[in-house]
Amino acid sequence: MICAVPVRGRVLGPECLAAELGDPAITAPPEPDRAVAGSWAAVAGAALALLATAGPWTRTGAGDRLLGAWVPSFRWSMVAAVVAAAVLPGLWWYRRSRSPSVTMLAIVGGTGVAVTSALAIAFPPTFQVASWGPWVAAGGGAMAAAGGIVSLVMGARPGQGV
């Protein structure tokens, strides 16, 4: 039978031990936020996709210079650029939020950038060939969508508890 227990420089009996130590749920260290890595990957992917719109999207013609995705006529490159420009601020602002709508923004927006960039590669304007811009934007969009999926999956997992 234990009559005395040394705690924090004092010797306590079993009747005082619980009051001195407190509630274990309160004193337990917080669990690491596992969804943070996914949210940062989503932000990084969206930033990469938006930066890719500043490069050339075709090897000749209107999209062959800086800001090649931002051409005045309707093209898949313009759709990808607008989606990337809309997704990045939303993800940056809400990256610490645990809201499922933010992870859906990363998944849907990243997929939108990846798909429209792939369409820009597959269907460039007449007599033109895609440059490196849509390839990088497609990779950034895929990274943003993957980050959203990781954040969704890791955020849904129950904690270990103490």
N, C-alpha and C positions, 0 to 999 in steps of 0.2 A: 504494500500500500504506500502510495506517495503522499507524504505529509507536507513537504515544502519543495517549491520549484523556483530556481533562480531566474528572474525575469528583469531585464533592464537594470541590473545592478542592485536589485532587491530580492528578497526571498519571500515568496507568497504561498499561501495555502491554496488548495484546490477551489475553495469557495470564492476567492478573490481573483483567480486566474482569468476567468472569462471577462470580468469587468475591466481588468488591466489591458488585455489584448484587444478587446473590441470585437466588432463583427468582422469575420474573415472576408465577407463579400466586399466590404468597404475598403479594407486594407490590401486587397489583392491588386497587383499591378495591372494596368489596362492592357488589353490584348492589342497587338499591332494591327493597324488598318491594312488588311490584305488587298482591298480594292484600289488603293492609291496608285499602285504600279500600273494598273490598267487605265486609270484616268490620265496619268501622265503620258502613257503610250498613245492614248487617243488624242491628246493635245499635240504631242510631237508629230503624229501622223497628219493631223489637220494643218499644222504649221508647214510641214514639208509639202503638202499638196498645194497650199496657197503660195508658197515660195516658187513652186514649179510653174505657176501661171506667169511668173515674171520672165521666164525663159522662152526661147523659140518653140513653137508647136509644129511648125512645118519647115521644110528645108528651102522652100521658095514661096513667093507670094506674100500675102498680107500677114501671115503669122510667123514669118521667118526672123523677126527682130525681137527686142526686149518687149515684154508684155504681149507676147504672141498669142496668148489665149484670149486677150481682151480685144477682139476685133469687133468692129461695129455691126457686122452682119451676123445672123443667127448661124451658129455652128455649135458642134458638141463641145468644142473648147470653151466657148463662152458659158455654156451651161455648167461645165465642170468648175470654171472659175467663180461663177456666182455662188454655187453650192459651197465651195471651199471657203469663200469669203463670208458666207453666212454661218457656217458651222464653227469655224475657229473661235470667234468671239464668244459664242454660247458655251463652248467647251471650256474656254479659259475662265470665264466668269464663274461657272458652276462646277469646276473640277473637284472641289471638295464636298460637293453635295452628294448625298446618298439617294437622291431621287432617281427612280427608274426612268423618268422622262429624259434625264440628262444622258444616261447610258443609251437610251433609244436614239437620242440625237446623234451620238457618236456612231452607233451602228448604222442607222439609216443614212445619215449624212456622209459617212465614210464610204458606204456602199454606193451612194449616189455619185460621189466623186470618182470612185474606181470604175464604175460602169460607164459614165459619160466620157472618162478619159480613154477607156478601152474602145468606145465607139468612135472617138476622135482618131484613134490609131487605125481602126478598121476601115473607117469611112472618111478619109481626109478630103479636103476640097478637090475639085477636079484638077488633074495633072499635078498634084502635089503629093509629097510623102511626109509622113509624120517625123518629127525630130525627137529630141530627148525629153522635152517638156511633158508630153502626155504620159510617157513611161514613168517618170518620177512622180507625177501627180497620181497615177494609178496606184503606185506603191504606197504613197502617203495616205491615200484614201483607204486602201486595204489595211494599213497599219492603224488608222483611226478606228475602223470598224472592229478590228481584232482587239484593240484596247478597250472598246466598249463591251465586247463580249467577255473579256477577261474580268473587267470591273463588275459586270452583271453576275457572272458565275462566282467570283470570289466574294462578292458582297452578300450573296444569297446563302453562303455556307454558314451554318451555325457556329458560334464560338465554342471554345473548349470548356470554358468555365473553370471554377476552382471548387 
